[in-house]
Each structure stands twice: as C-alpha cells, then as structure tokens.
Amino acid sequence: MERAGDPFIARGRTDAHDRLFEADEPLAALQQRCGGEIPGVVAVPELLEVVRKARTLGLRLARTIRAIDGDEIVRAWVEVAPDGEPEGGCTIGIGTWQTAPMPPESDVAASERRIAIDRAVAELTARLDARQGVLTVETSALDLRELATRMRRNLGRAWSELVELADIEHRQPLHWRLLDGARCRVPESTRLWTVTLVPLGRPEAGSAGFELLLVADAPLAEAPAAPSATAEQPTTSFGRELTPVLRQPIARIIANAETIRTRLAGPLAEEYSNYAADIAAAGQHLLSLIEDLSDLEVVEAEDFTTAPDRIDLADLARRAAGILGVRAQERGIVLIAPGEREALPAVGEFRRVLQILLNLVGNAIRYAPEGSRVTLSLRGSDGRAQITVADEGQGLSVEQQAAVFTKFERLGRTGDGGAGLGLYISRRLARAMNGDLTVESAAGEGARFTLELPTAN
C-alpha cells in the first residue's frame, strides 16, 4: 500500500468491527506478535483505542501510541481516519516507528509483583508476630488442614517449627530473609511448598510482624472417586470438594488481572486498565461467594461443632481493626478499637470469632458514610462477654432488623458485592459457641451489632 512520496512508512485498514484486514510491515508483524491475526481485531491496545474513537466519532485522529514487543517498547506516530463509507472502518497511517529496550524492572516493583501474585494463589496465609510466632491462620487446602490446626493449637510458637524446612540446617530461630523463598514440606501433604514472608512495619522490616504465604508447586491431585451416592449421602460436597478446586484458578485470574491493571507488564491505555480492574473485582466477588457457600455448608451440617478456647475479645477486636484498617482509610472512616491495656476474657474459637468480627467491621465500613466512625466497644456482665460494632450509617428499620440475619437477605441492596450470607453464617457460628449475635438500630441512627459469648473464668 506504500507509494512514492507517501508520508507514511506503513499503512493498514480496518473494517466496521475494528478488524485489521490489510497491513504493511512492521504493523503486520506487530499485530501478530501481540497475539492477533490478519484479518483479526487490532491486537495493539492503544492503537485499538484510537481506531475505535476515530470510527465512533467520525473524526481523523493522530497521536503517539506505545506497544510492548517482546523485550522492546515500540513508539509510533499514527494517524487514523474513517474511510467515509457507511458502517465502514478506518485507514491507518504509521508516520514514525521507534523501538527501545524495555527499562529494567526495579527490585521494589519486582518484589511487589511477586508478593501480589503469591498472595493471590497462596493456599495458606497466616499472620505472625515480630518473632514469627503464629497469630492467625487460614487455609483453603485439604492437605493443609492438619497444619492449620496445629498452628491454632500453638499460637505464639514459631511457624517454622511446625513444618519440615528443605535444604535449611540452621538452628532456630531463623532470620526471615533465610526463610523467604525457602521450600518446606508438610507431613500430611505430598506437595512441596514455597514460603513467602512479607515483613510488616517500618523503619525496621518485620517490627510489626509478618504475613506468611504458602504456595504449592502443583495443584492438589484429584481425590479418589467417592462411593456411589445414596439418598443419605449426596454425590458432591461443595465446601470439601469444589472450593479447593475453584479457588486457585480464580485466584490466578485475579492476580493476572491485577498485574495488568497496575501496568506491571508494560504501558496500557486507561480503558484497558479499567477493564482489568473490573475483571479483578468480579473475580474477588466470585471467590467471596464460593467461600461463603463453603462456610454455609459447614455451619449447616448436623455434625458441625466449634473448638472453644480461652480468648481475649479486646485482642481480637484490635486484630480485626488492624486487618481492615486500610479499607477504612480508603473511605475516610475512623476505626476506634479497644486500647492496648483493655482485655475481656471469653470462651470461643479464635478463628471463628475473628471471622465474625471481620464480617461485622467489614459491613460497617461498607455501609457507613465516608468520614464517619466505626466503634468496637466491650462489656462484660453476668457471666457473658460482649463486643459491639457500631456505625454511624442510615440504620435499620424494625422490619430490616427482623430480616437481617436471614439467609441470602441483602435488604434490597444491589451492586455491593455481597451474597447475603455473612450475617447468617456469623449468627450460626456465634450460637454454635454458646453465644449469640444481635442487632439494635433505628432508622437514621446507625446500627449496633453485638456478639455475646460466655465469659472465661
């Protein structure tokens, strides 16, 4: 398509569906290296954006675009004009074409990207204190359940004493930098696990503790075929069979979408960054729904029990506020938690009580107005320990209070990402621990959710 005296070094043409059906080099080669075909939809994101705008607006547009071509960045001056035909496409002219090596990724950016991906695909996460003692632990892997149970029974003990570290012969305690990236084995698991330790606190890394992530080297092998189903035995258990299978691929989708959204893989138009953000948000919603349904199956099982122990409600309140502090700051909400010297002994399962508080505080942050406060307060009397989460939101009517703990009840809210299971599950958990979860509210005066548990003598 190039002609003598043509100001363009290459030309191309698209149809009414933004498919590139004619292209000179080097545009044709770039289209293919970016995963596209000829004919096929324009595969260079920034060029596709210009083509769509020119076609939609019916205007001639010119600008510099960027594209990632292997280890190089391509910068090209393009002019795109509608071809003038009804329901037609566009002509593309390439005025300049420059390539440059990709700038090296900084150590900080590389580390942050690695942590973001590991956090999304980890099958066990734990919060550690400054000495790497276990504070909380969560797992989605069937073959890590026993490890998680041991960790909960040994709160405060160094996590590295509860696994088998590969190729490390140093004596305890081990510096966190020796453990970050190490391999470990778990007696109940046939898989090999990679350790990621994320130091928390500044200026000294780890002064506020650590986040522990265990990432498997391979997916969990398929479980043996279950016995034939009977009327008393369903063929599929959602929580025990499907949740571990679905969680990892969805987490990888979220991680990849976040990598695209944050432009860690290279320059990207704002429009496509927003698309990636939507994908990540949808993935998070789906993952939350799966985990809620898994919890629902657990708490509704006839043999469901908790493992009550002596806990401190004040400590758990501070933990919940710390975990959700960033989310609150994003909305300008102040979290008021019990002071460091406050304590309220109670009897309950540490993990389940924290789950309830995270749900209550998360709801308060989600529905309270920006710039307001969410308060966690304590009270003990008559052999009962109470913690109340109060917000300054619109409050609940009498009818809403009667329905708020109902399964799948969302009180008419749409688009908030919830499934209407959190409060239902939380009340079931509270009652399984010989406690209760109640609400007090009035329209326009906020809501007060109170978790009550037996007092520890």
C-alpha positions as CSV (number, residue, x, y, z in Angstrom):
1,M,0.0,0.0,0.0
2,E,3.0,2.3,0.3
3,R,3.5,4.7,-2.6
4,A,6.4,7.0,-3.6
5,G,6.2,10.3,-1.7
6,D,3.9,8.7,0.8
7,P,4.5,10.4,4.2
8,F,3.7,7.1,5.9
9,I,6.1,4.3,6.3
10,A,3.3,1.8,6.6
11,R,-0.5,1.7,6.2
12,G,-3.3,-0.5,7.3
13,R,-7.1,-0.8,7.0
14,T,-9.8,-1.9,9.5
15,D,-13.4,-2.8,9.0
16,A,-16.6,-1.8,10.9
17,H,-15.7,-4.3,13.6
18,D,-12.2,-2.9,14.1
19,R,-10.7,-6.0,12.4
20,L,-7.3,-5.3,10.8
21,F,-7.6,-6.9,7.3
22,E,-4.8,-5.2,5.5
23,A,-1.4,-4.1,6.9
24,D,2.1,-3.3,5.8
25,E,5.2,-4.2,7.7
26,P,6.1,-3.5,10.5
27,L,2.5,-3.1,11.6
28,A,1.5,-6.6,10.3
29,A,4.4,-8.2,12.3
30,L,3.5,-6.3,15.5
31,Q,-0.2,-7.3,15.2
32,Q,0.9,-11.0,15.1
33,R,3.5,-10.7,17.9
34,C,0.8,-9.1,20.1
35,G,-1.3,-12.2,19.7
36,G,-3.5,-11.0,16.8
37,E,-4.2,-12.2,13.3
38,I,-4.8,-10.7,9.9
39,P,-7.7,-10.5,9.5
40,G,-8.4,-10.1,13.2
41,V,-9.3,-7.4,15.8
42,V,-6.5,-4.9,16.3
43,A,-4.3,-6.5,19.0
44,V,-2.3,-3.4,20.0
45,P,-4.4,-1.9,22.8
46,E,-3.5,1.7,22.3
47,L,-3.9,1.5,18.6
48,L,-7.3,-0.2,19.0
49,E,-8.4,2.6,21.3
50,V,-7.6,5.2,18.6
51,V,-9.3,3.2,15.9
52,R,-12.5,2.8,17.9
53,K,-12.6,6.5,18.8
54,A,-12.0,7.6,15.2
55,R,-14.7,5.2,13.9
56,T,-17.2,6.1,16.6
57,L,-16.7,9.9,16.4
58,G,-16.2,10.1,12.6
59,L,-13.0,12.1,13.1
60,R,-9.4,11.9,12.0
61,L,-7.2,11.3,15.0
62,A,-3.4,11.4,15.3
63,R,-1.2,10.6,18.3
64,T,1.7,8.6,19.5
65,I,1.0,5.0,20.7
66,R,3.1,2.6,22.6
67,A,3.2,-1.2,22.5
68,I,5.2,-4.0,24.1
69,D,7.0,-6.1,21.5
70,G,8.9,-8.8,23.4
71,D,11.8,-7.1,25.2
72,E,11.3,-3.8,23.4
73,I,8.9,-0.8,23.6
74,V,7.6,0.4,20.3
75,R,6.6,4.1,19.9
76,A,4.8,5.0,16.7
77,W,3.1,8.1,15.4
78,V,-0.2,7.0,13.9
79,E,-3.0,8.8,12.0
80,V,-6.3,7.1,11.9
81,A,-9.2,8.3,9.7
82,P,-12.7,6.9,9.0
83,D,-12.9,5.7,5.4
84,G,-16.1,7.6,4.8
85,E,-18.2,4.6,4.0
86,P,-21.5,4.0,5.9
87,E,-20.8,1.3,8.5
88,G,-17.2,1.4,7.3
89,G,-13.9,1.1,9.0
90,C,-10.7,3.2,9.2
91,T,-7.4,3.7,7.4
92,I,-4.3,3.7,9.5
93,G,-1.1,5.5,8.6
94,I,2.2,5.0,10.5
95,G,4.4,8.1,10.4
96,T,7.3,7.2,12.6
97,W,8.4,3.9,14.2
98,Q,10.9,3.8,17.1
99,T,12.0,0.9,19.3
100,A,13.9,0.9,22.6
101,P,14.8,-1.8,25.1
102,M,12.3,-2.3,27.9
103,P,13.5,-0.4,31.0
104,P,14.7,-2.9,33.7
105,E,12.2,-3.6,36.4
106,S,13.2,-2.1,39.8
107,D,13.8,-4.5,42.6
108,V,11.0,-2.9,44.6
109,A,8.5,-3.3,41.7
110,A,9.6,-6.9,41.1
111,S,9.2,-7.8,44.8
112,E,5.8,-6.2,45.0
113,R,4.6,-8.1,41.9
114,R,5.9,-11.4,43.3
115,I,4.1,-10.8,46.6
116,A,0.8,-9.8,44.9
117,I,0.8,-13.0,42.8
118,D,1.8,-15.2,45.7
119,R,-0.8,-13.6,47.9
120,A,-3.5,-14.4,45.3
121,V,-2.5,-18.1,44.8
122,A,-1.4,-19.0,48.3
123,E,-3.3,-21.9,49.8
124,L,-2.3,-21.0,53.4
125,T,-2.0,-17.5,54.8
126,A,-1.0,-16.6,58.4
127,R,-0.3,-13.5,60.4
128,L,2.9,-13.7,62.5
129,D,4.3,-11.6,65.3
130,A,7.7,-10.0,65.2
131,R,9.3,-13.2,66.3
132,Q,7.4,-15.2,63.7
133,G,5.1,-16.7,66.2
134,V,1.7,-17.7,64.9
135,L,-1.2,-15.2,65.5
136,T,-3.9,-16.3,63.0
137,V,-4.0,-18.8,60.1
138,E,-6.4,-19.6,57.3
139,T,-6.2,-22.3,54.6
140,S,-8.2,-23.5,51.7
141,A,-6.2,-26.7,51.0
142,L,-7.4,-30.1,52.2
143,D,-3.9,-31.3,52.7
144,L,-3.0,-28.3,55.0
145,R,-5.9,-28.6,57.4
146,E,-3.9,-30.5,59.9
147,L,-1.1,-28.0,59.7
148,A,-3.6,-25.2,60.3
149,T,-5.0,-27.0,63.3
150,R,-1.5,-27.4,64.8
151,M,-0.8,-23.7,64.3
152,R,-4.0,-22.7,66.0
153,R,-3.1,-25.0,68.9
154,N,0.3,-23.5,69.1
155,L,-0.4,-19.8,68.9
156,G,2.7,-17.8,69.6
157,R,5.0,-20.6,68.6
158,A,7.4,-20.1,65.6
159,W,5.6,-21.4,62.5
160,S,8.9,-22.9,61.1
161,E,8.9,-25.4,64.0
162,L,5.7,-26.9,62.7
163,V,6.9,-27.7,59.2
164,E,9.9,-29.5,57.6
165,L,12.2,-27.0,56.0
166,A,14.1,-28.3,52.9
167,D,17.8,-27.6,52.5
168,I,18.0,-25.4,55.6
169,E,20.1,-26.7,58.5
170,H,20.4,-23.5,60.6
171,R,19.3,-23.7,64.1
172,Q,16.2,-21.9,65.3
173,P,15.3,-19.1,65.4
174,L,15.8,-18.4,61.7
175,H,16.1,-14.9,60.2
176,W,13.1,-14.1,58.0
177,R,15.3,-13.5,55.0
178,L,16.6,-17.1,55.2
179,L,13.0,-18.3,55.1
180,D,11.6,-16.1,52.4
181,G,11.6,-18.2,49.2
182,A,12.6,-21.4,51.0
183,R,10.9,-24.7,50.3
184,C,9.1,-26.7,53.0
185,R,7.2,-30.0,53.4
186,V,4.1,-30.7,55.5
187,P,3.7,-34.2,56.9
188,E,0.1,-34.6,55.7
189,S,0.8,-33.2,52.2
190,T,2.6,-34.8,49.2
191,R,3.2,-31.4,47.7
192,L,6.2,-29.2,48.1
193,W,5.5,-25.7,49.3
194,T,7.3,-22.4,48.7
195,V,7.4,-19.9,51.5
196,T,6.8,-16.2,51.1
197,L,7.3,-13.9,54.1
198,V,6.1,-10.4,53.9
199,P,7.6,-8.1,56.6
200,L,5.3,-5.6,58.1
201,G,6.3,-2.4,59.9
202,R,8.7,0.5,59.3
203,P,11.5,1.5,59.5
204,E,12.7,-1.9,60.6
205,A,11.2,-4.6,58.4
206,G,9.2,-7.1,60.5
207,S,8.9,-4.9,63.5
208,A,5.1,-5.2,63.2
209,G,5.2,-8.9,62.4
210,F,4.9,-10.8,59.1
211,E,2.5,-12.2,56.6
212,L,3.2,-15.9,55.8
213,L,2.1,-17.4,52.5
214,L,2.5,-21.0,51.4
215,V,2.3,-21.6,47.6
216,A,2.2,-25.1,46.2
217,D,4.4,-26.3,43.5
218,A,1.5,-28.2,41.9
219,P,-2.3,-28.4,42.1
220,L,-3.8,-30.8,44.6
221,A,-4.2,-34.3,43.0
222,E,-7.8,-35.3,42.3
223,A,-9.4,-37.1,45.2
224,P,-10.4,-40.8,44.7
225,A,-13.8,-41.4,43.3
226,A,-16.4,-41.2,46.0
227,P,-18.7,-44.2,46.8
228,S,-21.9,-44.4,44.9
229,A,-24.5,-41.9,46.1
230,T,-27.4,-42.9,48.2
231,A,-30.4,-40.9,49.5
232,E,-28.5,-40.2,52.7
233,Q,-25.1,-39.4,51.0
234,P,-25.0,-36.6,48.4
235,T,-22.6,-37.1,45.5
236,T,-20.9,-33.7,45.9
237,S,-19.8,-31.7,48.9
238,F,-19.4,-28.1,47.7
239,G,-17.1,-26.9,50.5
240,R,-14.9,-30.0,50.7
241,E,-14.6,-30.8,47.1
242,L,-15.3,-27.8,44.9
243,T,-13.9,-24.9,46.9
244,P,-10.2,-26.0,46.8
245,V,-10.5,-26.8,43.1
246,L,-12.1,-23.5,42.2
247,R,-10.1,-21.2,44.5
248,Q,-6.7,-21.5,42.9
249,P,-7.6,-20.8,39.2
250,I,-9.9,-17.9,40.2
251,A,-7.1,-16.5,42.4
252,R,-4.7,-16.7,39.4
253,I,-7.2,-14.8,37.3
254,I,-7.4,-12.1,39.9
255,A,-3.6,-12.0,40.2
256,N,-3.1,-11.7,36.4
257,A,-5.8,-9.0,36.2
258,E,-4.2,-7.0,38.9
259,T,-0.8,-7.3,37.1
260,I,-2.5,-5.8,34.0
261,R,-4.4,-3.2,36.0
262,T,-1.3,-1.9,37.7
263,R,0.6,-1.9,34.4
264,L,3.4,-4.1,35.8
265,A,3.5,-5.9,32.4
266,G,4.0,-2.6,30.5
267,P,2.2,0.5,29.3
268,L,-1.5,0.2,28.8
269,A,-4.4,2.5,28.0
270,E,-6.6,3.6,30.8
271,E,-9.6,2.0,29.2
272,Y,-7.9,-1.5,29.4
273,S,-6.6,-0.9,32.8
274,N,-10.2,-0.3,33.9
275,Y,-11.3,-3.5,32.1
276,A,-8.6,-5.4,34.1
277,A,-9.9,-3.8,37.4
278,D,-13.4,-5.0,36.6
279,I,-12.1,-8.5,36.0
280,A,-10.2,-8.5,39.3
281,A,-13.3,-7.1,41.2
282,A,-15.5,-9.8,39.6
283,G,-13.0,-12.5,40.5
284,Q,-12.9,-11.3,44.1
285,H,-16.7,-11.3,44.2
286,L,-16.9,-14.8,42.8
287,L,-14.2,-16.0,45.3
288,S,-16.0,-14.5,48.2
289,L,-19.2,-16.1,47.1
290,I,-17.6,-19.5,46.8
291,E,-16.1,-19.2,50.3
292,D,-19.4,-18.0,51.7
293,L,-21.2,-21.0,50.2
294,S,-18.5,-23.3,51.6
295,D,-18.9,-21.8,55.1
296,L,-22.7,-22.1,54.7
297,E,-22.4,-25.9,54.1
298,V,-20.1,-26.2,57.1
299,V,-22.3,-24.4,59.6
300,E,-25.5,-26.1,58.4
301,A,-24.0,-29.6,58.8
302,E,-25.6,-31.7,61.5
303,D,-22.2,-32.6,63.0
304,F,-20.8,-29.0,63.0
305,T,-19.0,-28.1,66.2
306,T,-16.5,-25.4,67.2
307,A,-13.3,-25.7,69.2
308,P,-13.8,-23.3,72.1
309,D,-10.9,-22.0,74.0
310,R,-10.0,-19.1,76.2
311,I,-9.7,-15.9,74.1
312,D,-9.5,-12.2,74.6
313,L,-12.2,-10.2,72.8
314,A,-10.2,-7.0,73.1
315,D,-7.2,-8.5,71.4
316,L,-9.5,-9.9,68.6
317,A,-11.1,-6.6,68.2
318,R,-7.7,-4.9,67.7
319,R,-6.7,-7.6,65.2
320,A,-9.9,-7.1,63.2
321,A,-9.4,-3.3,63.2
322,G,-5.8,-3.8,62.1
323,I,-6.7,-6.1,59.2
324,L,-9.4,-3.8,57.8
325,G,-7.6,-0.5,58.6
326,V,-6.5,0.2,55.1
327,R,-10.0,-0.4,53.7
328,A,-11.4,2.0,56.3
329,Q,-8.8,4.7,55.4
330,E,-9.7,4.4,51.7
331,R,-13.2,5.6,52.7
332,G,-12.1,8.1,55.3
333,I,-13.6,6.1,58.1
334,V,-12.0,6.1,61.6
335,L,-11.9,2.7,63.3
336,I,-12.0,3.0,67.1
337,A,-10.8,-0.2,68.7
338,P,-10.2,-1.1,72.4
339,G,-7.0,0.2,73.9
340,E,-3.9,-2.0,74.3
341,R,-4.5,-2.3,78.1
342,E,-8.1,-3.4,77.7
343,A,-9.0,-7.1,78.0
344,L,-12.2,-9.1,78.1
345,P,-11.7,-12.9,78.6
346,A,-14.2,-15.1,76.9
347,V,-14.7,-18.7,75.6
348,G,-14.9,-19.2,71.9
349,E,-13.0,-20.5,68.9
350,F,-10.3,-17.9,68.0
351,R,-10.6,-18.3,64.2
352,R,-14.4,-18.2,64.2
353,V,-14.7,-15.2,66.5
354,L,-12.2,-13.3,64.3
355,Q,-14.3,-14.3,61.2
356,I,-17.4,-12.9,62.8
357,L,-15.7,-9.6,63.8
358,L,-14.2,-9.2,60.3
359,N,-17.7,-9.6,58.8
360,L,-19.2,-7.1,61.2
361,V,-16.5,-4.5,60.8
362,G,-16.4,-5.0,57.0
363,N,-20.1,-4.4,56.8
364,A,-19.8,-1.3,58.9
365,I,-17.1,0.1,56.7
366,R,-19.1,-0.8,53.5
367,Y,-22.3,0.9,54.5
368,A,-21.2,3.7,56.8
369,P,-20.9,7.2,55.3
370,E,-17.5,8.5,54.3
371,G,-15.8,10.4,57.1
372,S,-17.7,8.7,59.9
373,R,-16.6,6.4,62.7
374,V,-16.9,2.7,63.4
375,T,-16.5,1.8,67.1
376,L,-15.7,-1.5,68.7
377,S,-16.7,-1.5,72.4
378,L,-16.5,-4.1,75.1
379,R,-18.8,-5.0,78.0
380,G,-18.9,-7.9,80.5
381,S,-21.6,-8.8,83.0
382,D,-23.5,-11.8,84.4
383,G,-21.1,-14.4,83.0
384,R,-21.3,-13.0,79.5
385,A,-18.7,-11.1,77.4
386,Q,-20.0,-8.7,74.7
387,I,-18.3,-6.8,71.9
388,T,-20.4,-4.3,69.9
389,V,-19.6,-2.9,66.5
390,A,-21.4,0.4,66.0
391,D,-21.5,2.5,62.9
392,E,-23.0,6.0,62.0
393,G,-24.8,4.9,58.9
394,Q,-28.5,5.1,58.0
395,G,-29.5,2.4,60.4
396,L,-32.1,-0.4,60.1
397,S,-35.9,-0.3,60.4
398,V,-37.7,-2.8,62.6
399,E,-38.6,-4.9,59.6
400,Q,-34.9,-4.8,58.4
401,Q,-33.7,-5.9,61.8
402,A,-36.0,-8.8,61.8
403,A,-34.7,-9.9,58.4
404,V,-31.0,-9.1,58.5
405,F,-29.9,-12.5,59.8
406,T,-31.9,-14.4,57.2
407,K,-30.0,-16.5,54.6
408,F,-29.4,-14.6,51.3
409,E,-31.0,-11.4,52.7
410,R,-29.5,-8.2,51.3
411,L,-32.2,-5.7,52.4
412,G,-32.7,-4.6,48.8
413,R,-29.1,-3.6,48.3
414,T,-27.7,-4.3,44.8
415,G,-24.2,-3.9,43.4
416,D,-22.4,-4.1,46.8
417,G,-20.7,-7.4,46.1
418,G,-22.5,-9.3,48.9
419,A,-24.4,-12.5,48.8
420,G,-26.4,-12.0,51.9
421,L,-24.7,-14.9,53.8
422,G,-22.2,-13.2,56.1
423,L,-24.6,-12.3,59.0
424,Y,-26.5,-15.6,58.7
425,I,-23.2,-17.5,59.0
426,S,-21.9,-15.3,61.7
427,R,-25.0,-15.8,63.9
428,R,-24.8,-19.6,63.3
429,L,-21.2,-19.5,64.4
430,A,-22.0,-17.4,67.5
431,R,-24.7,-19.8,68.6
432,A,-22.5,-22.8,68.0
433,M,-20.1,-21.3,70.6
434,N,-23.0,-20.9,73.1
435,G,-23.3,-17.3,72.3
436,D,-25.4,-15.0,70.1
437,L,-25.3,-12.2,67.6
438,T,-28.0,-9.5,67.8
439,V,-28.7,-6.0,66.4
440,E,-30.0,-2.8,67.8
441,S,-30.8,0.1,65.4
442,A,-33.1,2.9,64.4
443,A,-33.5,4.4,61.0
444,G,-31.0,7.3,60.7
445,E,-29.2,6.4,63.9
446,G,-26.7,3.8,62.7
447,A,-26.6,0.1,63.7
448,R,-25.1,-1.8,66.7
449,F,-24.3,-5.4,66.2
450,T,-23.4,-7.2,69.4
451,L,-21.5,-10.6,69.7
452,E,-22.1,-12.2,73.0
453,L,-20.0,-15.2,74.3
454,P,-19.6,-16.9,77.7
455,T,-17.1,-15.3,80.0
456,A,-13.9,-17.1,80.7
457,N,-13.4,-17.6,84.5
